[in-house]
Amino acid sequence: MEEVRDLRVPSPMFKDAPLRPIVVTVASVPAQRRAALAHVATVVDAGADEVDPRRVRRILEDQGMTRIHSEGGPHLFGSFLDAGVVDELCLTLAPTLESGDSGRIAYGARTVAQRMRLASVLRAGDELLLRYIRKDPVDAD
């Protein structure tokens, strides 16, 4: 799932999709925009003005999608972390040093610390692909 503010309907993302895409949005999306998307995707609301991550998860699980991979920016990721619906993190470490004003990988309204445990490591050249899964309170250190 990707947070996109301006989906282009004639995009190959819709045209070449092996299955009809599901666009999860909010009820306040203009009717004209919703109608255009409805021609190429199933449009579902997960909130009035803001997407409720718990509702997104329920909507997708109700469609039989229990393995959900989400891509988005720090705000989207932060909202899913705040809602407690993040079970896994795939993180790539690349040997590039960059400066700038970017912050953490997640940005939310409140501070959330979800303990994770390393599940796997893959090396691809100089990059490390790390997979972490949620560490439940019952998991002992």
N, C-alpha and C positions, 0 to 999 in steps of 0.2 A: 504494500500500500504506500502510496506516495502523496504527500501534500502538494497539491497543484492548484493554484488560484485561477489559472486561465487555461483550461483544457481545450485543445483545438480538435474539434469533432472530426475533420477529415484526416486526422493523424493515423499513421500506420499502427499506433498503439491500439486503435479501435478496429481499423480495417483488417489488419493481419492477425488479430487475436484468435487463437484456436478455439476459445470459448467466449461467449458473450461477457464482456467486462462488467463488473459491478462498480458503480461510482457511489461512494458513501459521501454524503454532503449534509447540508443543513436545510431546514424548512424555509429559511429566509432567502434562499437563492431565487433570483428572478425567474418567473414562469417561462419566459422566452428561452432562457439558458437551459432550464430543466427540460423543456420540450426538445431542444436541439440534441441534448445528450441522450434523451430517451430513445432516439432513433438508432443509436449505436451501442447503448449500454443499459443495464438495469440500474435505475437511480433510486437510492434509498436514503432516507433521512436518519441521522443519528444525533439529533438535537435541534433546537429552535434556531439559535444564532451561533452556537459553538458545538463542535463535534464532541460527543461524550464517548471517550475511549471504551468504557465498559459496554456501552450500547453497540459500538462497532464490533467488539468481540462477540457479543451475543448474536448480532445479525449474521456475521460470518459463520459462527458455529452452527446456527440454525440452518445454514445452507450446506452443512456438512464439512465446512472448512475448519479443521481443528489445528492445522499447522499454518500459521499466518506469519508471513515475512513482510515487515513494514520498512519502508525507506522514507525518510523525511528529514527535515531540518531539526535543529535543537528544540524549537517550540513544540513541534508535533511529538518528538520523542519525550520531551519533558512532561507533556500532558498524559502520555501513556504511562510513564513512570509514576507520576503523581497519582494516577488512578489504580496503580498496583496491578497492571495487566502485562507487564514485561516479564517474560519467563526466560529470555535468552538474549545474549548480546554477541553479535559477530563483529569483531574489531580487527581492522587491518593496520599494522604498524609498518610504515614505509620510511626509508632512510632519507627523509627530506626535512630540513629545518626551515621553518617559515615564521615570520613575525607578522604582527597585525593585531587587530582589536577583537578577534574572535574569542569566545569564551569556551565553556565546556561543551561536551557533545549533547548535553540535555539542559534545557532552560525551562524552569517552571515557576509557578507562583509560590511554591514553598520548597523547603529543602527536604529532599527524600534520599535516604541511604538504603538501597536494596543490596544486600549481600549477595555476591555471586561466587561461583566456584569455576575454576578452569576445567573445561571438558575436553578440549583438544587444541593442538597447535600444529599448523602446517607451515612449512617454509617454501616460499616461491622466490627463488633468487635471494635478494636481500630483504624481501618483505616477510613479515610474520602474519599469518591469518589465525587469529585467536577466537575461540568459541567458548563463551561463558554461559552457564545456566544458573538459574535462581537457586540460591542457597536458602532452603527453608529453615525456620527456627529449629526444627527437629534434627537438622544436619549438625552433627557435632564437629567441633574444630579438631 
